[in-house]
Amino acid sequence: MLGTAVIVALLAGGGLLLVWQLPRPVSDTSAIGVLWHKHSDELGAAWNRETCAKGVCRQDYRGGSIYAAVEGDAHIVHGGAVGEALDELGGVARLGLPIAEQSGSADRPWQAFQRAGIFANEDDVPTLVRGVFWQSWLRFAEERGGLGFPKGPEHKDRRGTPVQDFINGVIYLRDGAPVPTISDIAAAHRRAGGASGPLGYPKGVQRAAGDRLVQQFDGGEIWWSGDAGAASVQAPFLAAFHERGGADGSLGLPTAEASRLENGSMQPFQGGVLYRSDSDGAIRATTAGVIQQRYAELGGPEGELGLPTGEKVDVPGGRYQAFAGGALLWHEGAGVFRLDAADFAFWVADPARFGWPTKDSWTDERGVHQDWEKARTVLREGRLLTVPSTPVDASTAVLLCDSQCSGNSWIEQGARRAGFSNIVKFGYGGSGYLAPISGLGAGFAESVSSNRLLLPEGDPGVVIVTLGGNDAALKHSTAETIGAEERLIALLRQTYPNAAIVVDGVMSRSDAAHAARRAMDAAVTEEARNLGVHAISVAGWVSTYSAPQADNVHLTPAGHDKIAPYYADALRAALGR
């Protein structure tokens, strides 16, 4: 078949000469001819005959050219920006045959060739993507939209690495191999500063991990999913992320970039949050659940709890997590409660002592309050106090004593006779200032100091201390004993600043067998007076008042009854009542 005749205007001398160009034949059977017949309206007449040389066949038309490999497929290269660029760049001899038809819009056409792609912008200025950059572009052309149009020619970045930027990513040449970043991962890399930022260059191409994508960089990783989007995990959180199972662990994928806090940094994930403290560099996590939810409600790391200082810990019946400003405890069926740091320290040392909290900690002028399953406590100036069911007030006498106050003792009877109707008694046989309280492993001074023994909260009228007999029996020196007495008195003054303090001596007989007891009586009462508190010596009272004894040191009930009135008189005199 013949192509359409074309009129050509030639200047001949001074006149205009019109010449009819003879039609050029177009094959009916070759790949080029078959393609021309389908697109003859847009291509127009053939300028020349179809020729083949060095394995390449070609025929030119008014609207473009058709190329084909011998025994291969044919493709059109239209006139315009792409066709002109092909000729200027050395034609198919340099760029190879077209491998697809021209694509894109009329103002932004592009076309793929064997060794390069030609892309034209709105101004018909072509940009070439060639060599390994082009092979990489083709490989990822269908990968979530591909790389898109080039933003400029390949070049070297400020570190000397060959790169080419695209609308939807970047290709880096590393060790001669092209490594692209694409789509959302490329955007996350760009937000982090690109190759000049902390992530640096990509170490390999992105890869699928189930329904997720991940790409590794010199300084971290970028993860993507349809739900979480794309975000990077960098140092210092990268190692902690993988220690917890990475994307398949409890944390899942990152949902945002790491951010700074006042005293550290944090990064959120699908299943929790990683926190880093500036003070010690430690990284700890909160994980999805009621504890993390309550933590967020309380302001998270910038709220009253501050940064986590430990991981979530499972214990029988519940779990807890410690923070700089306290702890959150979850008890099955009860909910999550907040403890201040000091109360949490007491609880975690011996959870069975108090049971689970039943309320959040709260603070007033008396101290930090906490309700537990087994008790109510108030923490004031380092002293943990119990809240008794009956208020401790001016009618109350708090007794700290050894076995001398067993039963309806002379001490308790005397306190009642002196006007103290409410008695709160801490009586432990065998104990003393230093002699250990059974089950606590230390005497009263150490047990109160360490909060192993909890005194009642309130404002008692008087605190009566009756100790020393067991210290004498254990042959503690008077110097050691009064040293412990001094510490105990200081603690009592701190706890009960408005209460009178009375130190009783050691109940004894007048015979030589009780010489050590009488000596201890003298030592503790003298020290009490030196400390400015009331003292009542009871040395020799068993003999003086003929009080019957049950054994060598203890009174019978009748003995207690016999001593009680005399002690009441002494107590009233000491207190001026």
C-alpha positions, 0 to 999 in steps of 0.5 A: 500500500502507498502512503498519501502524497505530500506537497513540498515547497522548495525555493528555486532561484527567485521563484517558488517551485511546487514539487509533488513528493511521491508516496512511499510504500508501507508494508502490509505484513511487517510489524511496522506496517501492521502498526502503521495501519492501526495508527495511520490517521495520527502518523500520516504519510511515510517519508521513506521506506522501511529499512532494517540495519543491525537488527533494527527496523525503522520507518518515518512518517509525518507524525513520528516513527515506528521502530522494531527489532527484526522478528520483534514487536514494533512501537511508535515514537511520536514527534514532539518533545519525546521524539525530538529528545530521542534524536538529540540524545543519539537515537535508538543506537544510544538509548535502545529501541522503544519497549512501550508506547508513549504514556502520560498526558499531552503536556507531560509525555514520556516513553520507555526505551531499552536503556533509558526513559525520556520524560518531558515536562510542561515546557517540553524540556526532556529529562533522561533516566538511564543506565542502572537508574532506568533499570531500577525505575522499571523494576519498581514501576508498579510498586505502589505507584512507582517512582514517578517522573524524574525531578531532574537529571542524575547528579551527585549529592554533597557526599559524592553519591550518585542520585536521581530524584523523582516525584515519588522517591529517590534512587541512590547508587551505592557500590554500583548498585541502584537502591531506591526509596519509594512512595510513603517510605521515601516520604518518611525518609525525606521527613527524617532529613534524607540521606543527610539525616540520621537514617543515612542511605538505604542499605537495600531495597524495600521488602515485604513482610506479610502485608507490611513493607520495611526498608533498612538504612544505615541509621535505622529502619522505615516500616509501612502498613496500610493502617499505620502508614510509614515511620522510621525506627532509629537509635536509640529505640531501634535495639529496644524495638528488636529486643521486644520482637520487632514488628511481630512483637508486642509493640507492632509497627511504629505509628509516628517518629520519635519525639523529645520530652522534657526529660527524655524522648518517646516513640509510639507503636501500634501496641505501646510506647518506648520511652528513654530517660535522659538521666540514665539512658534506659529505655522502657515500654508501656504496652497496650492495656488498661495500665497504659490507658490510665497512664495516658489519662494522667498525662503520660510522661509529662503528667504527674507520673513522669517517665516509666522506671520499669516494665509492666510486671505480672504478679498473682492477681494483677500487674503493676508498672513503676514510674518516676512519680509513682506506680499504677497497679491493676487488680483483676476485677478492681481496676487500675489505681495510682500509688505515690512512689513511697507507698509503692515502695512499701507495697512492692517490698511486701505486697501481702502486707497491705493487699491491693490498693482500693483507691488512688493515693491522695494528699492533704495537710496530714500527708499522703493517704492510701486505702488498701484491702487490709489497711488505711495508711497515711505517709507523712515525712517519711513515716507510714502510719495506719489509720485506725477505725477509732480516731486517735485524739486527745483521749488516746494513749498510744502504748509501746511496750514489751510483755509488761503490758500484756492483758489488762496491765498496770500501764493500760489501767494507769492510763485509763485512770489518768483520763485516757479512755482510748488505748492503742497498744503495741505490745510485743513480748521479748522486745525492747529498744534493741531487743527484736520484735518477734517477726520484725527482726529488730527492736522498736527503734529500728522497726519504727524507723524502717516502717516495719512497725506502723504507728497509728495516724492522729494526735494522741494525748500521750505516747507511753514507752515501757521498754528496757527489761529485755535489753537488760536481759540480753546484756545490751549496754546502757549506752547502746540502749539509750542510743536506741531510745534517743532515736525512738523518741526523735521518731515519736516527736516527728510523728506526734508533735503535739503529744506528750511522751512518757518513758517508763522505767523497768518494773523490778524488785528491790533484791540483787537479782533485779540489779540489772533491771534497776540499772536499766530503769535508771539509764532510760529515765535519766536519758528521757529527762535529758531529752526533755520528755517525761520519765517515770521510774518504777524501779523496785515497785514490785517490792515496794507495793508487794505486787504478786508475780507470775514469774521472775519478771511478770506480774499476775493479774492481781499484781497489775491491779496492785500497781495500777493506781500508783502508776496512775498517780505518777502518770497524772503527776508527770502530765500535770493532770 
